[in-house]
């Protein structure tokens, strides 16, 4: 599952591939925004944790990863 996290006052977004389901990611984000946790904590495919302060979240995109195109193709 591809997750993009926009952080306030940061020029770039955080992009990670997570083994968690979309429902699980949505639940964790909702808990962080509701104040149940001060940090949004997600785990990527390699087991690394990504911690973002909940009060700095700008947006979250949850979706399937787009297949990468290889070679030179007609657009």
CNS distance restraints for C-alpha pairs under 8 A (distance, minus, plus):
assign (resid   1 and name CA) (resid  17 and name CA) 5.52 0.50 0.50
assign (resid   1 and name CA) (resid  18 and name CA) 5.13 0.50 0.50
assign (resid   1 and name CA) (resid  19 and name CA) 6.16 0.50 0.50
assign (resid   1 and name CA) (resid  20 and name CA) 6.83 0.50 0.50
assign (resid   1 and name CA) (resid  21 and name CA) 6.76 0.50 0.50
assign (resid   1 and name CA) (resid  22 and name CA) 6.95 0.50 0.50
assign (resid   1 and name CA) (resid  62 and name CA) 7.21 0.50 0.50
assign (resid   1 and name CA) (resid  63 and name CA) 6.04 0.50 0.50
assign (resid   1 and name CA) (resid  64 and name CA) 5.16 0.50 0.50
assign (resid   1 and name CA) (resid  65 and name CA) 6.26 0.50 0.50
assign (resid   2 and name CA) (resid  15 and name CA) 7.14 0.50 0.50
assign (resid   2 and name CA) (resid  16 and name CA) 5.87 0.50 0.50
assign (resid   2 and name CA) (resid  17 and name CA) 4.61 0.50 0.50
assign (resid   2 and name CA) (resid  18 and name CA) 6.23 0.50 0.50
assign (resid   2 and name CA) (resid  62 and name CA) 6.09 0.50 0.50
assign (resid   2 and name CA) (resid  63 and name CA) 5.37 0.50 0.50
assign (resid   2 and name CA) (resid  64 and name CA) 5.53 0.50 0.50
assign (resid   2 and name CA) (resid  65 and name CA) 5.17 0.50 0.50
assign (resid   3 and name CA) (resid  15 and name CA) 5.76 0.50 0.50
assign (resid   3 and name CA) (resid  16 and name CA) 5.45 0.50 0.50
assign (resid   3 and name CA) (resid  17 and name CA) 6.30 0.50 0.50
assign (resid   3 and name CA) (resid  18 and name CA) 7.03 0.50 0.50
assign (resid   3 and name CA) (resid  60 and name CA) 7.01 0.50 0.50
assign (resid   3 and name CA) (resid  61 and name CA) 5.62 0.50 0.50
assign (resid   3 and name CA) (resid  62 and name CA) 4.81 0.50 0.50
assign (resid   3 and name CA) (resid  63 and name CA) 6.53 0.50 0.50
assign (resid   4 and name CA) (resid  13 and name CA) 6.51 0.50 0.50
assign (resid   4 and name CA) (resid  14 and name CA) 5.57 0.50 0.50
assign (resid   4 and name CA) (resid  15 and name CA) 4.48 0.50 0.50
assign (resid   4 and name CA) (resid  16 and name CA) 6.62 0.50 0.50
assign (resid   4 and name CA) (resid  60 and name CA) 5.64 0.50 0.50
assign (resid   4 and name CA) (resid  61 and name CA) 4.93 0.50 0.50
assign (resid   4 and name CA) (resid  62 and name CA) 6.67 0.50 0.50
assign (resid   5 and name CA) (resid  13 and name CA) 5.53 0.50 0.50
assign (resid   5 and name CA) (resid  14 and name CA) 4.96 0.50 0.50
assign (resid   5 and name CA) (resid  15 and name CA) 6.42 0.50 0.50
assign (resid   5 and name CA) (resid  57 and name CA) 7.34 0.50 0.50
assign (resid   5 and name CA) (resid  58 and name CA) 7.54 0.50 0.50
assign (resid   5 and name CA) (resid  59 and name CA) 5.93 0.50 0.50
assign (resid   5 and name CA) (resid  60 and name CA) 4.68 0.50 0.50
assign (resid   5 and name CA) (resid  61 and name CA) 6.56 0.50 0.50
assign (resid   6 and name CA) (resid  10 and name CA) 7.84 0.50 0.50
assign (resid   6 and name CA) (resid  12 and name CA) 7.40 0.50 0.50
assign (resid   6 and name CA) (resid  13 and name CA) 4.74 0.50 0.50
assign (resid   6 and name CA) (resid  14 and name CA) 6.52 0.50 0.50
assign (resid   6 and name CA) (resid  57 and name CA) 6.17 0.50 0.50
assign (resid   6 and name CA) (resid  58 and name CA) 5.01 0.50 0.50
assign (resid   6 and name CA) (resid  59 and name CA) 4.92 0.50 0.50
assign (resid   6 and name CA) (resid  60 and name CA) 6.23 0.50 0.50
assign (resid   7 and name CA) (resid  12 and name CA) 7.81 0.50 0.50
assign (resid   7 and name CA) (resid  13 and name CA) 6.47 0.50 0.50
assign (resid   7 and name CA) (resid  14 and name CA) 7.84 0.50 0.50
assign (resid   7 and name CA) (resid  56 and name CA) 5.64 0.50 0.50
assign (resid   7 and name CA) (resid  57 and name CA) 4.89 0.50 0.50
assign (resid   7 and name CA) (resid  58 and name CA) 5.12 0.50 0.50
assign (resid   7 and name CA) (resid  59 and name CA) 7.21 0.50 0.50
assign (resid   8 and name CA) (resid  56 and name CA) 5.25 0.50 0.50
assign (resid   8 and name CA) (resid  57 and name CA) 6.10 0.50 0.50
assign (resid   8 and name CA) (resid  58 and name CA) 5.42 0.50 0.50
assign (resid  16 and name CA) (resid  44 and name CA) 6.12 0.50 0.50
assign (resid  17 and name CA) (resid  44 and name CA) 5.44 0.50 0.50
assign (resid  17 and name CA) (resid  45 and name CA) 5.87 0.50 0.50
assign (resid  17 and name CA) (resid  65 and name CA) 7.87 0.50 0.50
assign (resid  18 and name CA) (resid  42 and name CA) 7.57 0.50 0.50
assign (resid  18 and name CA) (resid  43 and name CA) 6.11 0.50 0.50
assign (resid  18 and name CA) (resid  44 and name CA) 4.21 0.50 0.50
assign (resid  18 and name CA) (resid  45 and name CA) 5.07 0.50 0.50
assign (resid  19 and name CA) (resid  43 and name CA) 7.55 0.50 0.50
assign (resid  19 and name CA) (resid  44 and name CA) 6.41 0.50 0.50
assign (resid  19 and name CA) (resid  45 and name CA) 5.39 0.50 0.50
assign (resid  20 and name CA) (resid  24 and name CA) 6.16 0.50 0.50
assign (resid  20 and name CA) (resid  25 and name CA) 6.45 0.50 0.50
assign (resid  20 and name CA) (resid  43 and name CA) 7.70 0.50 0.50
assign (resid  21 and name CA) (resid  25 and name CA) 6.30 0.50 0.50
assign (resid  22 and name CA) (resid  26 and name CA) 6.08 0.50 0.50
assign (resid  22 and name CA) (resid  62 and name CA) 6.57 0.50 0.50
assign (resid  22 and name CA) (resid  63 and name CA) 7.42 0.50 0.50
assign (resid  23 and name CA) (resid  27 and name CA) 6.11 0.50 0.50
assign (resid  24 and name CA) (resid  28 and name CA) 6.27 0.50 0.50
assign (resid  25 and name CA) (resid  29 and name CA) 6.19 0.50 0.50
assign (resid  25 and name CA) (resid  42 and name CA) 7.53 0.50 0.50
assign (resid  25 and name CA) (resid  62 and name CA) 7.86 0.50 0.50
assign (resid  26 and name CA) (resid  30 and name CA) 6.05 0.50 0.50
assign (resid  27 and name CA) (resid  31 and name CA) 6.19 0.50 0.50
assign (resid  28 and name CA) (resid  32 and name CA) 6.30 0.50 0.50
assign (resid  28 and name CA) (resid  40 and name CA) 6.93 0.50 0.50
assign (resid  28 and name CA) (resid  41 and name CA) 7.51 0.50 0.50
assign (resid  29 and name CA) (resid  33 and name CA) 6.20 0.50 0.50
assign (resid  29 and name CA) (resid  40 and name CA) 6.33 0.50 0.50
assign (resid  30 and name CA) (resid  34 and name CA) 6.00 0.50 0.50
assign (resid  31 and name CA) (resid  35 and name CA) 6.43 0.50 0.50
assign (resid  31 and name CA) (resid  36 and name CA) 5.36 0.50 0.50
assign (resid  31 and name CA) (resid  37 and name CA) 6.43 0.50 0.50
assign (resid  32 and name CA) (resid  36 and name CA) 5.76 0.50 0.50
assign (resid  32 and name CA) (resid  37 and name CA) 4.84 0.50 0.50
assign (resid  32 and name CA) (resid  38 and name CA) 6.16 0.50 0.50
assign (resid  32 and name CA) (resid  39 and name CA) 6.24 0.50 0.50
assign (resid  32 and name CA) (resid  40 and name CA) 5.57 0.50 0.50
assign (resid  32 and name CA) (resid  54 and name CA) 5.55 0.50 0.50
assign (resid  33 and name CA) (resid  37 and name CA) 7.85 0.50 0.50
assign (resid  33 and name CA) (resid  54 and name CA) 6.07 0.50 0.50
assign (resid  33 and name CA) (resid  55 and name CA) 7.55 0.50 0.50
assign (resid  35 and name CA) (resid  54 and name CA) 7.88 0.50 0.50
assign (resid  37 and name CA) (resid  54 and name CA) 7.52 0.50 0.50
assign (resid  38 and name CA) (resid  53 and name CA) 6.01 0.50 0.50
assign (resid  38 and name CA) (resid  54 and name CA) 5.40 0.50 0.50
assign (resid  38 and name CA) (resid  55 and name CA) 7.46 0.50 0.50
assign (resid  39 and name CA) (resid  51 and name CA) 6.13 0.50 0.50
assign (resid  39 and name CA) (resid  52 and name CA) 5.51 0.50 0.50
assign (resid  39 and name CA) (resid  53 and name CA) 4.51 0.50 0.50
assign (resid  39 and name CA) (resid  54 and name CA) 5.05 0.50 0.50
assign (resid  40 and name CA) (resid  50 and name CA) 7.85 0.50 0.50
assign (resid  40 and name CA) (resid  51 and name CA) 5.59 0.50 0.50
assign (resid  40 and name CA) (resid  52 and name CA) 5.10 0.50 0.50
assign (resid  40 and name CA) (resid  53 and name CA) 6.14 0.50 0.50
assign (resid  40 and name CA) (resid  54 and name CA) 5.65 0.50 0.50
assign (resid  41 and name CA) (resid  49 and name CA) 6.63 0.50 0.50
assign (resid  41 and name CA) (resid  50 and name CA) 5.68 0.50 0.50
assign (resid  41 and name CA) (resid  51 and name CA) 4.71 0.50 0.50
assign (resid  41 and name CA) (resid  52 and name CA) 6.70 0.50 0.50
assign (resid  42 and name CA) (resid  49 and name CA) 5.69 0.50 0.50
assign (resid  42 and name CA) (resid  50 and name CA) 5.24 0.50 0.50
assign (resid  42 and name CA) (resid  51 and name CA) 6.74 0.50 0.50
assign (resid  43 and name CA) (resid  47 and name CA) 5.71 0.50 0.50
assign (resid  43 and name CA) (resid  48 and name CA) 5.53 0.50 0.50
assign (resid  43 and name CA) (resid  49 and name CA) 4.49 0.50 0.50
assign (resid  43 and name CA) (resid  50 and name CA) 6.15 0.50 0.50
assign (resid  44 and name CA) (resid  48 and name CA) 5.51 0.50 0.50
assign (resid  44 and name CA) (resid  49 and name CA) 6.50 0.50 0.50
assign (resid  44 and name CA) (resid  50 and name CA) 7.56 0.50 0.50
assign (resid  52 and name CA) (resid  56 and name CA) 7.32 0.50 0.50
assign (resid  52 and name CA) (resid  57 and name CA) 7.40 0.50 0.50
assign (resid  53 and name CA) (resid  57 and name CA) 7.01 0.50 0.50
